[in-house]
Amino acid sequence: MATASTARPVQKKPLPAGLPREWYESHNRRLKAMRLAISLLDSGTYDAKRATNRKIRTMAVRTGIHRPSNVTCKMVRAFIKDS
């Protein structure tokens, strides 16, 4: 019988220096969208059509994430659609 291994948090590495500001902004936007998409999937929102901006922003408040922009909400729906 196989035993379940416990998941350890991933070690964070510093971001590479010297890249354009737009790279850092898009990187952080993708991370934020991924966290929100995971939260929505965990709460039972499996359809991108049901993930409205309002629902995404409500989930952001619940999880303590700053209010996402329209672009981030669109990215969240894309992540849910691909899952």
C-alpha positions as CSV (number, residue, x, y, z in Angstrom):
1,M,0.0,0.0,0.0
2,A,1.4,3.4,-1.0
3,T,1.5,6.2,1.5
4,A,0.6,9.7,0.6
5,S,3.5,12.1,0.8
6,T,3.0,15.5,2.3
7,A,3.5,18.4,0.0
8,R,6.1,20.9,1.0
9,P,5.9,24.6,0.0
10,V,8.1,25.5,-3.0
11,Q,11.2,27.4,-2.2
12,K,10.9,30.9,-3.6
13,K,13.8,32.2,-5.7
14,P,14.5,35.8,-6.3
15,L,13.4,37.1,-9.7
16,P,16.2,37.8,-12.2
17,A,17.5,41.3,-12.2
18,G,17.8,43.5,-15.2
19,L,14.6,42.6,-17.1
20,P,12.2,45.3,-18.3
21,R,9.5,46.4,-15.9
22,E,6.8,45.0,-18.1
23,W,8.2,41.5,-17.6
24,Y,7.9,41.8,-13.8
25,E,4.4,43.2,-14.1
26,S,3.2,40.4,-16.4
27,H,4.9,37.7,-14.2
28,N,3.2,39.0,-11.1
29,R,-0.1,39.2,-13.0
30,R,0.2,35.6,-14.1
31,L,0.9,34.5,-10.5
32,K,-2.1,36.4,-9.2
33,A,-4.4,35.0,-11.9
34,M,-3.2,31.5,-11.2
35,R,-3.8,31.8,-7.4
36,L,-7.3,33.1,-8.2
37,A,-8.0,30.4,-10.7
38,I,-7.0,27.7,-8.2
39,S,-9.2,29.3,-5.5
40,L,-12.2,29.3,-7.9
41,L,-11.6,25.7,-9.0
42,D,-11.4,24.7,-5.3
43,S,-14.7,26.4,-4.6
44,G,-16.5,24.6,-7.4
45,T,-16.3,27.1,-10.3
46,Y,-15.3,24.8,-13.1
47,D,-16.8,26.7,-16.1
48,A,-15.1,29.9,-17.4
49,K,-18.4,31.3,-18.3
50,R,-19.5,31.3,-14.7
51,A,-16.4,33.0,-13.5
52,T,-17.6,36.6,-13.9
53,N,-15.5,39.6,-12.9
54,R,-17.7,40.0,-9.8
55,K,-17.1,36.4,-8.7
56,I,-13.4,36.6,-9.3
57,R,-13.1,39.9,-7.4
58,T,-15.2,38.4,-4.5
59,M,-12.8,35.5,-4.4
60,A,-9.9,37.9,-4.3
61,V,-11.4,39.6,-1.2
62,R,-12.0,36.2,0.5
63,T,-8.4,35.1,-0.1
64,G,-6.8,38.4,0.7
65,I,-5.6,39.2,-2.8
66,H,-5.7,42.8,-4.1
67,R,-8.6,43.6,-6.4
68,P,-7.8,42.2,-9.9
69,S,-8.1,44.3,-13.0
70,N,-10.2,43.4,-16.1
71,V,-7.1,42.0,-17.8
72,T,-6.3,39.7,-14.8
73,C,-9.9,38.5,-14.7
74,K,-9.7,37.6,-18.3
75,M,-6.5,35.7,-17.6
76,V,-8.2,33.8,-14.7
77,R,-11.0,32.7,-17.1
78,A,-8.3,31.5,-19.6
79,F,-6.6,29.4,-16.9
80,I,-10.0,27.9,-15.9
81,K,-10.8,27.2,-19.5
82,D,-7.5,25.4,-20.0
83,S,-7.9,23.3,-16.9
